[in-house]
Amino acid sequence: MSDKRKIIMDCDPGTDDSVCIVMALTHPDVELLGITTESGNLPADKTTANALRILEYMDRGDIPVAQGMMHPMLREYPKDPYSHGVDGLGNHFFPEPKLKPIDKSPAQFIVDTVLANPGEVTLVCTSCLTNIAIAFMSRPEIMTDVREINVAIDCGGPLTRGMTIWDRRDHFRWEHLPKIRTVFAIDGQKYQQTFYEALGGKQ
């Protein structure tokens, strides 16, 4: 097993997730195997473009990015164009990325990567868990091969912190709850709830 912690980031960049991507790329003990994107802060085509922009800026075009569905599985998500700006990056309107996403779904990328690295991959989830839920529902056998599922407080927090779905901080999780339940219902998994701990830190 490699000394570095192998991670897949499942995210919806966003200024917040863009910072997380940079953290993962620059952490000496982390190997970022890939990024899977989905709709959340913005539609999936825009969150994918933002992930590619960050990788381009960091000169890491070797990191694969798989674009998820444009719409959630069960409900429409309440759009929030203000928290991260219209472009998701604080209205800086960076040029279109030259990098392109891979021709593979996020769920398939997750399945293939976990099977190729049994017991080594940590899933760092900072978005709505659509891709994780689809991967686990399509190939349940990979559940025991995942090293750890790290769910950011932004995503899984309402289930453990007493927040209601109407809380302003919880504006987009009304759509996410069925998928959160799907992922958290898995037996035998280790869960964390901070990105810092996913990188090996301590609270």
BELTA-V616132 format. One record per residue. N is the residue number from 1. PHI is phi in whole degrees, 0 to 359 (NA if undefined). OMEGA is omega in radians with two decimals (NA if undefined). Layout:
<<N & PHI & OMEGA> <N & PHI & OMEGA>>
This chain:
<<1 & NA & -3.13> <2 & 296 & 3.07> <3 & 291 & 3.12> <4 & 280 & 3.08> <5 & 278 & -3.13> <6 & 274 & -3.11> <7 & 229 & 2.86> <8 & 247 & 3.08> <9 & 265 & 3.07> <10 & 253 & -2.86> <11 & 209 & 3.12> <12 & 220 & -3.01> <13 & 301 & 0.01> <14 & 72 & 3.03> <15 & 296 & -3.07> <16 & 295 & -3.13> <17 & 291 & 3.06> <18 & 297 & 3.07> <19 & 297 & 3.13> <20 & 298 & 3.10> <21 & 298 & 3.11> <22 & 298 & 3.10> <23 & 302 & -3.12> <24 & 294 & -3.11> <25 & 292 & -3.04> <26 & 258 & -3.14> <27 & 285 & -3.04> <28 & 292 & -3.08> <29 & 254 & -3.09> <30 & 238 & 3.00> <31 & 245 & 3.13> <32 & 278 & -3.08> <33 & 278 & -3.13> <34 & 173 & 3.13> <35 & 234 & 3.01> <36 & 247 & -3.06> <37 & 246 & 3.09> <38 & 201 & 3.07> <39 & 286 & 3.14> <40 & 190 & 3.03> <41 & 299 & 3.13> <42 & 215 & 3.04> <43 & 301 & -2.98> <44 & 298 & 3.13> <45 & 294 & 3.14> <46 & 281 & 3.10> <47 & 293 & 3.08> <48 & 295 & 3.11> <49 & 300 & 3.13> <50 & 292 & 3.08> <51 & 299 & 3.13> <52 & 294 & 3.09> <53 & 299 & -3.13> <54 & 296 & 3.13> <55 & 297 & 3.11> <56 & 297 & -3.14> <57 & 297 & -3.12> <58 & 274 & -3.14> <59 & 58 & 3.14> <60 & 233 & 3.10> <61 & 292 & 3.11> <62 & 282 & -3.11> <63 & 277 & 3.14> <64 & 287 & 3.07> <65 & 235 & 3.12> <66 & 249 & -3.09> <67 & 272 & -3.14> <68 & 271 & -3.06> <69 & 293 & 3.11> <70 & 286 & -3.11> <71 & 230 & 3.07> <72 & 299 & -3.05> <73 & 290 & -2.93> <74 & 242 & -3.08> <75 & 219 & 2.97> <76 & 284 & 3.11> <77 & 268 & 3.06> <78 & 292 & -3.10> <79 & 284 & -3.12> <80 & 229 & -3.06> <81 & 279 & -2.98> <82 & 258 & -3.02> <83 & 299 & -3.06> <84 & 244 & -3.08> <85 & 87 & -3.11> <86 & 299 & -3.12> <87 & 269 & -3.11> <88 & 85 & -3.12> <89 & 235 & 3.04> <90 & 72 & 3.14> <91 & 59 & 3.03> <92 & 273 & 3.05> <93 & 51 & 3.09> <94 & 293 & 3.13> <95 & 299 & 3.07> <96 & 299 & -3.12> <97 & 289 & 3.04> <98 & 276 & 3.10> <99 & 293 & -3.14> <100 & 235 & 3.05> <101 & 290 & 3.12> <102 & 286 & -3.14> <103 & 269 & -3.13> <104 & 205 & 3.13> <105 & 289 & 3.09> <106 & 303 & -3.12> <107 & 299 & 3.14> <108 & 293 & 3.09> <109 & 298 & 3.12> <110 & 298 & -3.13> <111 & 301 & -3.09> <112 & 298 & -3.09> <113 & 289 & 3.11> <114 & 294 & 3.14> <115 & 295 & 3.12> <116 & 281 & -3.11> <117 & 224 & -3.02> <118 & 300 & 3.10> <119 & 78 & -3.03> <120 & 244 & -2.97> <121 & 266 & 2.99> <122 & 261 & 3.07> <123 & 268 & 3.14> <124 & 261 & -2.98> <125 & 251 & 3.14> <126 & 242 & 3.14> <127 & 226 & -2.88> <128 & 268 & 3.02> <129 & 72 & 3.10> <130 & 302 & -3.09> <131 & 296 & -3.14> <132 & 294 & -3.14> <133 & 298 & 3.14> <134 & 295 & 3.13> <135 & 299 & -3.10> <136 & 289 & 3.11> <137 & 288 & -3.12> <138 & 281 & -3.13> <139 & 222 & -3.07> <140 & 302 & -3.07> <141 & 293 & -3.13> <142 & 283 & -3.06> <143 & 304 & -3.10> <144 & 280 & 3.12> <145 & 269 & 3.10> <146 & 282 & 3.14> <147 & 293 & -3.07> <148 & 198 & 3.01> <149 & 248 & -3.13> <150 & 255 & -3.11> <151 & 252 & 3.14> <152 & 298 & 3.11> <153 & 306 & 3.12> <154 & 303 & -3.00> <155 & 255 & -3.09> <156 & 263 & -3.02> <157 & 305 & -3.05> <158 & 300 & -3.11> <159 & 283 & -3.05> <160 & 237 & -3.04> <161 & 247 & 3.05> <162 & 77 & 3.14> <163 & 276 & 3.05> <164 & 271 & -3.12> <165 & 290 & -3.13> <166 & 265 & 3.10> <167 & 299 & -3.12> <168 & 302 & 3.13> <169 & 290 & -3.06> <170 & 250 & -2.90> <171 & 298 & -3.07> <172 & 246 & -3.07> <173 & 271 & 3.09> <174 & 305 & 3.10> <175 & 284 & -2.99> <176 & 280 & -2.93> <177 & 306 & 3.12> <178 & 301 & -3.13> <179 & 285 & 3.06> <180 & 300 & 3.12> <181 & 296 & 3.12> <182 & 301 & -3.08> <183 & 287 & -3.08> <184 & 284 & 3.13> <185 & 280 & -3.09> <186 & 287 & 3.10> <187 & 279 & 2.97> <188 & 81 & 3.14> <189 & 259 & 3.06> <190 & 257 & -3.12> <191 & 240 & 2.97> <192 & 235 & 3.14> <193 & 227 & 2.97> <194 & 219 & 3.08> <195 & 296 & 3.14> <196 & 303 & -3.14> <197 & 291 & 3.09> <198 & 298 & 3.13> <199 & 271 & 3.06> <200 & 98 & -3.14> <201 & 276 & 3.13> <202 & 236 & 3.06> <203 & 283 & NA>>
